[in-house]
Amino acid sequence: MAHDIDIAWVQPQNFRSQANYDKVFKSCKPAKLRQYLQINKYLIIHVDTDASADFGVPHQENGELLIPEKLVEKVVAKFRLEMGEDFYSQYSDRIIFAIAVHSIECWLFPLLDSDDKNSQTENCFQILKQTVANFRKNYEYYQEITKKYHNSDDFLKLYPKNPSLKIFIEELAKRNIEIPEES
């Protein structure tokens, strides 16, 4: 029997316009976050790092590319700074970051690509568009292709292959959040 998980999607207004990261940061002010947390047990904050340099988190440090783990750490630190350490300390057990290095499409590689690109973090959309027949950027399509993640055996085998997806799943595990398998 499947267990339902209630998900309340919260998106900044005019989200589909340019500079979405800016709208995400503006939505992460303590007053707004308190509203979300009054009616939700957890808050997952998602942003891709492809434009992180635009919000003050460059992809390089001392001329070296940051590894995904370090980039995620720096983006989380930026969010913590924006929301304030006092607020974050009070609610940190309920705030989960889903930081995709460099795009959410990179989290699809373990599902759609069988070679060593599973940990790919650059140009993921373009690569998938070139290598996967009929690949398109569309919510319903992404729902369809991620069905393999619904099987916990497949998911447990695949998620560690992408570094930023692995970080997100480990954050869920730290809070003992289990996503039940669909029947």
Stockholm file with secondary structure:
# STOCKHOLM 1.0

chainA/1-183         MAHDIDIAWVQPQNFRSQANYDKVFKSCKPAKLRQYLQINKYLIIHVDTDASADFGVPHQENGELLIPEKLVEKVVAKFRLEMGEDFYSQYSDRIIFAIAVHSIECWLFPLLDSDDKNSQTENCFQILKQTVANFRKNYEYYQEITKKYHNSDDFLKLYPKNPSLKIFIEELAKRNIEIPEES
#=GR chainA/1-183 SS CCCCCCCCCCCCTTTTSSCHHHHHHHHTSHHHHHHHHHHCSCEEEEEESTTGGGGTCCSEETTEECCHHHHHHHHHHHHHHHHCHHHHHHHGGGEEEEEESSCGGGGGHHHHCCSGGGGCCSSHHHHHHHHSTTCCCCHHHHHHHGGGGGSHHHHHHHGGGSHHHHHHHHHHHHTTCCCCCCC
#=GC SS_cons         CCCCCCCCCCCCTTTTSSCHHHHHHHHTSHHHHHHHHHHCSCEEEEEESTTGGGGTCCSEETTEECCHHHHHHHHHHHHHHHHCHHHHHHHGGGEEEEEESSCGGGGGHHHHCCSGGGGCCSSHHHHHHHHSTTCCCCHHHHHHHGGGGGSHHHHHHHGGGSHHHHHHHHHHHHTTCCCCCCC
//
